[in-house]
Amino acid sequence: MHNKSMLRLLIIEDEALIAEDIKDICQLSGFKTIQICYSGKQAISIITNNEFDLAIIDINLNTGYSGFDIADFINLQQKKLPYIFLTSYSDNKTLQRAKDYKPLAYITKPFRKEQLVSTLEIVFMNYHNSKLHQDDQSNRNSLLATLSPREFEIATLIFEGKSTTQIANKLCLSTNTIKFHLKKVYEKLEVQNRIQLIKILGN
């Protein structure tokens, strides 16, 4: 789990008092790296040239760009930036449109300090745990790609529960040859035994 003090938070809010209030609440709850944008134009420039872990976006910006415009811009970026919508409007039309953008959360004004903090905690936990899972899956795929076709075939048969002798008979190879290939599989996948190998292949 990431340390909150290491995470970069972007606040996009055109009302200065509210923006500072959000910043103060986030700082008190442990978030250290926080930047505020008071306009959509400034936000687009900041997002283009910097990296953040989460953005809090006010939907109703009175500066030419709406929060939806910012979300559209973020969604077009190669590096995805997760975001939370913030708005004083809780009417059905706004809510339905906000859902189309799939924000990680939706907070209505006026909000309570506890509500904002708990929402941020849940969002960071869910998003970054998901990201860690994706990174783990990517690492597994990279390891599997190092196997030769024969090694991959043997690993697959191990996953299916076949014994060394059964694999040797099926592939018309000696058990010593199977053991040699299996040793290479273990080394490449960084595992010690069949159980660990099956766990990697099963994820």
Secondary structure, 3 states (H helix, E strand, C coil): CCCHHHCEEEEECCCHHHHHHHHHHHHHCCCCEEEEECCHHHHHHHHHHCCCCEEEEECCCCCCCCHHHHHHHHHHCCCCCCEEEEECCCCHHHHHHHHHCCCCEEEECCCCHHHHHHHHHHHHHHHHHHHHHHHHHHHHHHHHCCCCHHHHHHHHHHHCCCCHHHHHHHHCCCHHHHHHHHHHHHHHHCCCCHHHHHHHHHC
